[in-house]
Amino acid sequence: MKLSSSCSIGNIDPQKPIYIIGGGFSGLCLGYFFKKYQIPFKLYEKEPRVGGKINSLSGPFGNSETAAHAFYMNEPMLDEIKELNLTPLFAAKKLKKKIYRKTKFSSPVLGAGELVSLSSKLLFKTTPKYYPEMTLAEYLAPLGGDDIQNEVFAAAMLGIYAADSNQLHLSSLFPGIDFSNITSYLDFLIKIKKNKSPFKFRSVSFSGGMKELTEAIKTYISKEIETSSYQKVLPHNAIICTNAHEASNLLQAENPELHQRLNEIDYQALSSATLFTKYEIKALKNSFGCLFSPRAYPGKIRGLLANWEIFPDQRKSETHHSYTFIMDGCENISENLENELKALGMENAWQQKLHLSITSWEKGLPLYNFQRFRVIEEISSCEFKNIGLFGNYIGGISLREIFNAAKNLAEDINHERS
């Protein structure tokens, strides 16, 4: 059968056992839903632990997340993980979302005049003529002047894609929308609303952090997992759940064309630096944190999370504070962070630090540019011999999209088996 969920490509034989290669979040989600639907499978992970980038490092002052800090979920998704017997922690309500503008953590993001102007343009302005390579920045350009373009729109998707809007391919971000048939921003907004889930989403974590979720899935499918297991030869009927470049290496002998094309997908090097400090950044009180446009801010910081404002139940001490900085690159993270905190007027946070935990990823997130879109579109027509690909570089970058795509794929396979 052909794999047709949003994050998958290839084909497998649904009547035979399936081999999942990779025990990161993608592989775990597939394993979880395969188990729920009683689909025979085996999961191989080359590392001694599962979870991939997702991990919660425990310390005397609290947990440090190495990647995703929360899972954006709605009630149906929470119902799907009831078998794991987890107690979710919900993000505090009415938290502000801020963007760094003109040396301030701004919320509301837009001034009154900017808001009136933008609202008017959204209602009445026509969109630029669409072409396949169009970026999000190009599409939004008629809506605002340089300040809004460089400070707000450039940062609009940083929290999800960790990239400037001028790097992001428009149709990749909104795959369900045919932009060739949209002539106004009002039409665009209506299409987005139609595609919106009727269920409310909330940011969710757990008392032990995100690792609690991956460990619970590991326990649930423990009989089907084999860790510290590197597959030099791909087993028949395998779904590869690694990043694109690791998948490329695994396919070098099996499919040289796929091997070459997958290597063309770009990845962004990212670091997560969690600072425990006695100093409270008062500008982040009652907020999720702040995004930093790479066009308006010269440093390496791309995002700042106020961890215990978001999840106050994870706080260990009322006199301590926890902030996570998402930073561009993998080199000199501690030095860069110290210098940037000084430049931002927050040197006290560094001077009163209790602990700094840094995790870097050379292949942090796939870049959702036109090149990725073209590669995925072209390899979708390639011949797959009982090989599948599943991951966030294919059609959905968020944990939510991976989770739902895994569920849909398991349902499809279960239907073919029955």
N, C-alpha and C positions, 0 to 999 in steps of 0.2 A: 504494500500500500504506500501511496505517496504521503509524506508528512506535510500537513497543511496548516498547522497552528502558526501563529504569528512569529514565533521565535525558532522555527524549525525549517529545514530543507532536507530532501533526500527521500529514500524509501526503505522500508524494512518489511520483513515477513511477520505479520501479526500472529501467525499460528506457531511460531517458534520462540524459544526464550530470547530475550533481548539483553544485550550487554551494554551497560552504561559506562562510558569511559570518562572519568572525572567526577570527583565528589565535592565540587564547590556547590554554591547555592543552586545552580541550574540542575546539576546531577541529583542533588538531594531532593529537589522538588519533583523531578521525574520519578525517582525511586519511591517517594512518598505516595504519589498518586497511582503508580503501578501497583504498589502493595494494596492500596485501598480497593483497586479494581481487580485484584487477584491476577495480575498479568505477570507471568514468570520472568524474572530478570536477575541479573547479577551486576553489582556496581564495583568498579575497580578505581581506586584512588592511589596515585603514585606516592603521595606524602603519607606520613604516619597519622595525620589527623584529617578529618573532613571539614568542610565549611569554606574552603578557599580563602578569599580575602576577608570574609566575615569572621571576626573573632573578638572576644572581649577579654582584655588583659586585666586581671585583678591585681590590685595594689592596696597599700595601707590607706590611701585617701579615696579610693573608689575605682570603678572600672574605666578602662580606656578602650574605645572601639577602634578597631584597625581599619574599618571601612564604613559600611552603612550604619548609621546610628539609630535608625528606626525603620519600621515597615509600614507603609501607607496602606491601610486596610479598611474594608467595609464589613458590615455584618455577615454577608454571605461568605466572605473569605475567612472570617473568624470562626464561622460554623464549620468550615472545612478542616480546621486544625483542632477540633474538639478532642479527637482521639489522642492528641499529644498531652492532654491534661495540663496545659499551661495557663497561668494567670496573667493576662495581658496588663501592662501599664499603659494608660492613655495619656497623651500629651495634655498639658494644662490648657485650659480654654482661653480664648481671647488674647492669644499671644500676638505681638506685633511682628511683622516681617519688614526688615529694614534693608536699605541699599545705601552704600557709601556715596554721598554726593557733596561735593565742595567742602571736604574735610569734616563732614558730619555723618553720623549714623541716622539717616532720614526715615521717618515714618510720621505721617503719610509720605509715600515716595514722591508724589507729585504735589507741586504748589497749587493753590486754588486756580490761578490763571491757566496753568498747564493742564489741569484736569478739565476745565471748561473747553479749552481748545481741542484736547484729545477726544473728548466725548463727542464734540461736534463733528470732527473728522471721521470718527468711527461710524457715525450715523449717516453721513452724507457723502463722504469722499469715495471715489472709485479706486480700485486697486490697480497697481501697475500691471502691465501685460505679463502674463505668466510664461516662463520658459522652463524646461526640465531641470536646468542646473541652478535655478533660483535659490538664494539663501534667505533665511529668515530676516536678516538685516535689510536686504533689498526689498522684501515684501512690506516691511514696516516703515521703510524710509519716508513715504509721504505723510506719515502721521505726526512727526515731530521734528523740531530743529536739532541742531548739533548736540545741545545739552542732553535732551531726552534720548537721542540716539546713542550717544557715547556713555552716558551714565546709567540709564534705565534699561533701554532695550538691549544693550550689549550684555547686561547682567541678567536678563529675563530668564534664561534657561541654565544659568550657572549651577543652580542647586540640583539640577537633574543630570545635565550633560557635561558640566564642568568646562564649558566652551563658550566663547564669544558668539553672539548671534551671527556675525559675519563668517563664521566657520561652519554653521549648521545648515544643512540642506532642508529646505522647506518641506518637501513632500515626505522626507524621512520622519519628520516630527509629527506630521498629520497624515498618516498613510490612508486613512479612511475618507479623505476629502479630495475631490477632483477639482483642482484649482483652475483648470482650463475653463470651467463652467461658472466660475465666480467672478463677478464684476465689481462688487462693492464689499467694504469691510463689514457692513451689516449682514450681508449674505454669509460671510465667513463666520461671524459670531453665531448666527442661527445654526449653521452646520455643526459648530463645536458644541452648542447646547444640545442638539439632537443626538450627538454621539456620547454625551455625558451619562454616566451611570446614574440611575435613580436613587442609588444608595449613597449615603454620606460616608466619605472617607475620613479617617483620623490617623494620626501618627501613633504607632504602637511600638513599645519595647517590652522588656521583661525585667524582673528584679535582678537577674544575673546578666543583663545585657543581651545583645543579639545572639551571643554564643548559646544562650539557653535554648533558643529556637533550633539552631542547627544540631545541637547535642540531642534534643528531644527527637528530631527526625532520625538521627543516627541510631538511637535506641530503638525506635519503631521499626527500622529496617535492618537491624544489626545482623540478622542471619544472612542477609543478601549482600553485605558489604565486605570487601577485602581491601584493606589499606596497605601502604608500602608495597604496592603492586604496580609495576611499570609494564605496560603491554607493548613489547617491541613489535609484535605482529598483531594487527587488528583482528579480533575474533569476528566470525561471520555474524551478521545481524547486529551490528553495533551502532549506538547513537553516541557521538562524541560531544561531550559537554565541557569542553575546555575553551580557552580563548582562541581566537582565530589562528594565531601563529602556532600554538601547540597543536591545534587540529591539522594545520598545514604539515607539520613535521610527521604526524602520525599517518598522513595520507601520501607521503612522498613516494612510496613504492606502489601503493594501491592505485593512486590516481594522480599522476604528475601534473595534470592540468589544474586540478583543484588545489594541489600543493602550491603551485605558483600563484594562483589568483588570491587565495586566502592571505598570503603574505603581503598583498597590496593594501590590506586594511590597516589604517593608521590607529595607533593607540597613544593616549596621553599619559605621560609620567606624572604621578600625583603622590602627595604625602599627606598623612593625617597626623597632626601634632596636638596632643591633648595636654593642656597646662592646668595643673592644680595649683592654686594660689590662695593666699589669704586676702588678696585684694579683689574687691568687687568692681567690675566694670559697670558703673551705674547706667551708662547709656544702653545697656542690654537688659536692664530690669524689665521683666514681663514681656520678653521678646524671644522669638526663635533664635535670632542672631542677625547677621548682616552679610550681604553679598557685595563683592568688590569687582566692579567692571575692570577688565584688563585694559580698556581704553582710557579710563578715567583715573585709575590707581596704578602707580608705577611699580609697585612691589610684587611679591610672589603670592600673597594671600589672595585667595579667590572666594573663600567663605569662612564665616565665623559662627560657630554654634554655641549658644549659652545652654550647656547640657542640663544643668539642674533647674533652670527656668522652665525647660521643656518637660523634664521628668523629675519633679521635686522629690519623689519617693526614692530616687537613687542617691540622694544626698546623704553623706555620712556625718557631716558636721555643719552646723549653722554658721560657723565662722570660716568655712572653706568654700571655694568656688571652683567650678570646672568649666573650661572653655576649650573647644576643639577648633583648630585652624586647618582648613583644607588649603593646601599650598601647591603651587605649580612646581613640578620638578622633584628631584630626589636628592639633590646635593646641597650641603651646607644649610640644612633646614633649621637647626638650632640657632646658628649665627644669624641667618636671615630673619628669623622670627624675633630675636632680641632687637635687632636693628629696626625692624618695622614697628615693633611696639613702641620704641622710643620715638620714632617719627610720627606715630599716631597719638602721641601724648599719653601713652599707657605704660610707661616704663615701670611704674609701681607694680603692675601685674607680674612683670619679670623679676623685679627686685624682691618681691615677696613670694616667689614661687616655692612650692613644696616639692613638686615633681613634674618632670616633662617626659611624656611617652611619645615616641615617634615611630611611625610605620610608613615605609615608602614602597611604592609599586611602580616599576618601570612601565608596566602595561596596566595602568590604572583603569581607564575606561576607553572603549572604542570611540573614535571620533565620528560623529554622525554627519559626515560631509558627503558631497556628491560621489566621491570616489568609492566610499563604502556602499552607497546605494547602487552604483553601477556594477560593482563586483557581485553583490548579492543578487541583483537582477539577472546577471549573465550566468552565474553558476546555478541558478534555479533551473535552468534548462539543460544543465549537464547530466550525463548519465551516472546514476548512482546504483551500485550493485549491492543491495542490502546494507547500505551505509547511510546514516543520518547525521545531521549536524543540529545542535540545539544550543542556543546561547544568546547573550545580550547584544552581540554584534550583528544579529540577523534581522531583528524586527522590533525589539522592545528592550530598552536599556534598564528599566527600573525593576526592583524586586517584585513589585505588584504585577508587572507585565510578564515576567518570567514565571511567577507562581500560577497565574491564570492560563498562560500558554501551556504549561505542564499539565494542568488539569484538563484542558481541551484536548491535548494530544492523547492523554490516557483514555479519555472518553471515546475518541475516535478509534483507537486501537481496540478497546473493549467492544465497541460496536462491530468492528470487523471480525472479531473472534467469536461473537455470538451467532 
